[in-house]
Amino acid sequence: MRVAIIGTGYVGLVSGTCIADFGHTVVCVDKDANKIEALKRGEIPIYEPGLQDLVRTNAGQGRLSFTTALQEAVRVADAVFIAVGTPSRRGDGHADLSYVYDAAREIANALDGYTVIITKSTVPVGTGDEVERIIQDARPDAKFAVVSNPEFLREGAAIHDFKHPDRIVVGTEDEQAKKLVAEIYRPLNLNHVPILYTTRRTAELIKYAANAFLATKITFINEIADLCEKAGADVQEVARGIGLDNRIGSKFLHAGPGFGGSCFPKDVRALVKTAQDYGVPIRILEAVAAVNDARKRSMARKVASAFGGVLRGKTVAVLGLTFKPNTDDMREAPALALITALQDMGARVRAFDPAGMRQAETLLNNVVYCENTYDCAEGADALVITTEWEQFRALDLERLHNLMACPVVVDLRNVYRPEEMHRHGFAYSCVGRPSATAHLAEDDFPLERVISMAKVRARAPTR
């Protein structure tokens, strides 16, 4: 089958490459000539494990190609996927659909024979109706169907998710279109992947509802974590206790600094705005968005509390910048608000991330970017773990203790055990669990003593 993918961003590139790996002939289209030339050379513009090898393999075998020539790609295609961005519209939080509608107009001018236009982009309910109207107005003679086929890809595991999905949602009542979409995904039949056929509007809403629900789970457990800290409970055990209930499930019940990334923040905002437009405001999601925004910046107070609320002149090492591991995506990452708040309190910030520093440099000012974890920690008064990259999960704690000017660790991802950090001499703070600092205050080795001891140590130079 011949497939055209409009847009070579995260969704478009992953989807196009995986569809080519199914055996179809795929042409990925983008207006950015530099990006297309880089892709032709096998250079991938995003960090996604396994993607570069898969692109090179399928391009080398002639199933995957890249072009700026939309007209030719669409003209010969049986199916055209719209996979362009739908960012939050500046000023009001609605999804910006201008790229989707521009793509629809260009597709209309290139159609030749029956074609299925498949919206892969995350779009508000009713967008497919407008895409259909745009194409019909431009080409009354065209034979086509518009289908909603939302993506459910996790950054860092996108290839696996595309090839082993929980479900495939297909929004159309056109029987010919159903058969064509089923043929695209036929290689997944061996995995017995359920395909949910529904109306186009329902499919569009499924995507938003799914992301909003997951964001709500994250925000719920984060607020429970705050209660745990005050009540002396352990949020990880609470999460396990409720997650074993199969009506709830264990996923997305990990307390931390709040959710970020390319999907959850903008999709929650967009669904809130859509609901308001229909006169049915969703108060739960309004609260989710507000709580999450406030939480990211409030994490800086955890760091400040180790120093009596005063960070001026302190050096803080931040491990992890991206919103999650195994990606270079910095969009709405909690580290952005955290670092800005630390700087506003007068702290000097050093940072290290395995993949996100190039992106971070365009978003943050006055940050010293380091070569590795220990370079980042050298001379720091406090170290903050913001992203749970695997290489941060087994740090040499003795080495870390010797490098830091002050042995204070604020673990926003609960990577380490408080008793382990205490044993290595750290004043340790985490999220929703009894912290080592709480135990330290009860014996003859309180946080104040940790800090005073650190002050008399030979301090490593701060860069």
N, C-alpha and C positions, 0 to 999 in steps of 0.2 A: 504494500500500500504506500502511496505517496503522501507525505505529510509535510506541511509547512508550519513552523513555529515562529510567531511574531514576538520578538523580544528575547534577548539572550541574557537576562538577569538570572537570579537564582532559580526561579521556578522554570523559566523557559529553557535554560541550558540543561538543567538536570532532567526535565521531562523529555526534551528532544533527544538527549543522549541515551536515555533509557529506552525510549521508543525505538531508536535506531538499533539498540542492542537486542530488541525483540525480533529484529530482522526486517523492519520497514525502512523505506528510504526517506530520510528526513533532511530538510533544508531549514536551518535556523537563520532568521532574518533580523537585522538590527540596523538602525540608521547611523550608528557610530562606526565609521569606517575604520578607525584605529582599533577598536575592539574586535571587529571582524578579522582584520589582518592578523591580530595577535592570536585569535582562535585558530586561524588557518595554520599558524606556526605551532599550534599545540599549547599555547600559553593560556592559562585559565585565569579569569579576572577575579574569581572568588576562591576562598579556601573551603574546600569540601573534600573530606577523605575519599580517595578512590576515583574522584571525578576526572582528574587529568588523564589517568591511564585509560579510563573508559572512553573518553573523547578521542584520544589518539588511536585507540584500537579501532573504533568504528569509523573514524575518518580515514584511517589507513585501508580499511576494507571497502571503502566507497559508499557506505550507508549513511554517513553523516557529513554534511557540508555547510558552509557558512557564506552568507552573501548580504549585500545591501540592497539587492534588486528584488523588492517585494513583488512587483508585478509578475515577473516570470515564475517566482516560487509559488505564488498563489494560483496562477493560471493552470498549472499542471497538477495541482494538489487535489487529492480526494477529500482531505480534511485539513482545516486550518485552525491552529490553536492560537488564541489571543492570550499572551502571557506577559503583558506589560505591567508596569507598576501602577498601584492605586494608593499613593501616599495620602496622609491626612491633608485635607485642603487647608491652606493657611488661613487662620482667623476663625474658622467655625467648627473644625473637627470632622466635617463630612469627608467621605472618600473622594479624592480627586479623580474623576473618571475621564478627564480630557484625553489621556493617552489611549484609553479603550476606544473612545469614540473616534479619535483620529485614525486608529487602526481599522475600525469598521469602514470608514470612508475609503481608505486606500484599498481594502480588500474588495469592496463593492466594485471598484473600477477595474479590478483584475479578474473577476469571476468568469469562468468559461466552463459551462456544464454544471451538473448538480454537484454541490459542494456543501460539506457540513462545517459550519463555523463553531468552534468549541471554545467557550470562555473558560480559561484556566485561572485567570486573574481572580483575586478575591474582590467581589463586587456586591453592592447592596441589592436587596430584593427589587426586582423590576428592571435591572440594567439590561438583561437579555432582551426585554421588550423594546427598549430604546435602540439597541444594536440592530435588531430586526427591522425596526422602522427606518433607521438610517440607510440600511442597505436597500430596502424596498424603494425608498424615495429616490435613491441614486440610480438603481438598476431595476426598474419594474419588470424587466424581462428575465431577471436572474432566477435560477432554480437553486434554492439553498434551504438549509435549516440551521437555526441557532440553538446550540445546546449548552447547558451549564454543566461543567465537569470540574468541580473545585478540587484543589490539591490539599493534601494533608501531610506535608513533608516537614520533618524536623531537621533543622540545620545541624550538621554534624552526622546525621544518619539518613540523609535524603535518598541516597541510592537504594539502601535497604528498604526504606519506606515505600518507594515507588514500586519496587519489585515484589514486596511482601506487604501489601496494604491490608489494613483491617477491613476495608470496604472500598468500593468504587461507587461514587454517586454520579448518576447520569440524569440530568434534568431535561427531558424532552417527551413530547407525546407523538413525535413523528416516527413511524415505524421504520422507515428507511434509515433515518439517522441512528436509531437504536442499533440496527444491525451493523452499521458502519463502525460505531464506537465499540461495539462488542468485538468486532474483528481486530481493532487496534489492540485491545487488551486480551485477545485470545490466548497468548502465551501464558497468562496468569491462571488459566483454567486448571492447570495441574496442581496449583496451590489451593484450589477450591475457594477462591476469593469471592465473597458475596458482592453482587452488583445490585445496587438499589436504584431502580428506575422510578422516577417521580416527576412532578411538574418542574418546569424551569425555575419558577419563583421559589418553590420549596427547596430545591437544590441550592439556590443562592443563599437562602436563610440557614440551611444546615451548616454551611461553612462558618458563618458568623456565630451561630449559636454554639458550635463546638469550641471555637477559640474563646468565646466569652465564658463558657462554663469552666474551661481549664484555668483561665485567668482568675476566676472566682475561687476555685479550689486553692490556688496559690495564695491569694489574699486572705482567705479564711484561715489557713494554717499559720500564716504570718501573724495574724491578730491573736490566734491561740498561743503562739510562741511568746508574744508580749505578756499574756496572762500567765503563762508558765513561769516566766522570769520572776514575776511578782509573787506568785503563789508557791514557788519552790518545786515545781513539777518539771518533767523532761518532755519537751515537745516531740522528740524523736520517738519516745515510747508511746506518747499519745497518738501520733500519726500511725504508728504500727498497730496500735490497738483499734483504731477506727478503720484503718485500711484493710484489715483482715475481713471486715464485713464486705461481702462481694457486692452489696448495693452501693458501696462507697468506692472501694478500690484504693490501692496504695499509690498510684501514680499522681504526680503533681501535688504531693503532700510533704514537700521538703521546705522547711522554713529557711528564709534567707533575706537578702536585701531588696526583694521585689522583682517583678518580672520586667523584661525589656525585649529587645529584638524588633524584627521587621513586621511582626504580625500582631501579637497580643495587644500592645498599646493602641495601635491605630484601629484595629478591628473592634475593640471594645468601644472606643470613641465613636466609630462609624455606626455601630449598632445602636448606641444610645441616641445618636442624632436621627437615625432612621425611625426609631420608636417614637421619638418626640414629634417627628413629622406626621406620623400616623395617629398622633394623639393618645398614645399608650406608653408613656414614659416608663422606663425600666429602672426603678430606684436602686435595686441591688447593684446593677452595673455602674450606675452613677457613683455609688459609694466605692465600688471596686477601683474605679479609675482614680478617684480622689485619694483613697487610702494608699494606693500603690505609688502615686506621684510623691506624696509626703514621706513615705517610708524610705525612699532612696536617699534623700538628703539627710534624714534623721539618723542614718547609720553613722554619720560623722560624730554624733554625740556619744556613741559607744567608745570611739577612740578618745575623745576629749575627757570622758569620765575617768580614764586611767590617770589623768594628770590634773585632777581637780577642776575639770572643765576648761582648762587653759592650754591651748595648743600653740600660741604665738612663739615662734622661734624653734619649734620642734620639727624634726624631720620624720616624715611618715613614708614608709615603703609600702606600695600597693602591688600585690601580686594578683594579676588577672585584670584585664580591661574589657574584654568582650562580654556580651551579655550571657554567654554560656560557653562551655568548652567546645573544641573542634570546629570553630568557625572564626572568621576574622570580622564578623559583623559587630559594629559598634552602635548600631541604631538603638537609641534609648537605653543603652546599657546602664545598669545601676552605678557603675564606676564613674560615669560622667558627673552625675549629681553629687556623688560622694566626694570626688576629688575637688570639685568646685566649692563644696561646703568646707572641706579641710583648708583650702586656700583662703577662703573668706575668714576662717578662724585664725589665720596667720601662720599656718603650717607650710613647710617646704615639702614638696611631694616628689618622690622617686617612684618609678613604675617599671614593671616588666610584664609582658604577655608574649606567649609563644607565637601568636599570629596577628594580634590586633594593633601593634604599635604604629604601623604606618597609617592606619585609619585614624588612630587616636591623635596623632600629631596634627591632623587637620581640624580637630575638634577641641583640643585642650591647649592652653597656654601655660608657660612657666613650669613645665614638668620635665624632670630629668629622666630620660628613657635609658634603661640599663641593659647590659648584654645577657644577663642571666639572673636567676633567683638570688644567688648569694651576693652578686654585685649590687643588686637592688637593696639587700638587707644591710649592707656594710654601713656602719655608723648611724643607723636609724634608731630613733627613739621609740618607734612603734612599727609593727608590721601588720598589714591588713590583708586577709585573703578574701578576695571578692569574686573570683571565678574558680570553680573546682577542676582546673586542668589536672590531668593525672600526675604530671611531674611535680605538682604542689602537694600531693597526698603522701609522699614518703620523704619529707625533708630530713636532712641530717640535723637533728635538733641541737646536738652539742656544738656543731659548727655554727649553726645559726645563732645560738646563745653567745658564742664568743665574738661573732662579728658585730652584733648589735650594740649600740651604745646603752640601750635600756631594754631589758628583756620583756617587752610588752607585745603580746600577739592578740589581735582581734580577728577572730575567725567567723566571717559572715556566712560560711557555708557548712559549718560544723564538721569540718574534715577530721579534726583531732579530738582525742578524749581529754577532758579536763584533768583527770588524774595523771595522764602521761605528761601533759605540759607542766603540771605542778612539779612532777618528779624531776624534770629537766630545768627547773628554776625559773619558769616563765610566769609572769602575771598574765592570765589568759581570760579572754572574754569571748563568748559565743552567742548564739541566737536560740533563745527558748530552752536553755539547759542550765543547770547549776554550773557556774563558771569556777575555774580554779581560783580566781580572785576571791570568791565567796569563802572558799575553804581557807585561803591564806589569811584572811582577816581573823580567823578563829584560832590561829596558832601564833607562834612567835616569829613568823616569817610573812608579815603582812605586805600588801602592795607598796605601802609607803617605804618599807625597808628595801624592797626590791629596787625601787627607783633610786633611793638614796645610795644604795650600794653601787648601782650603775653609774652614778655621777662621779664616783671616785675612781672608776676604772679608766684606764687609758683609752680615751675616745678615739675611734678611727675617724679620719678626715671625711667630712661630708662634701659630696661633689655638687 
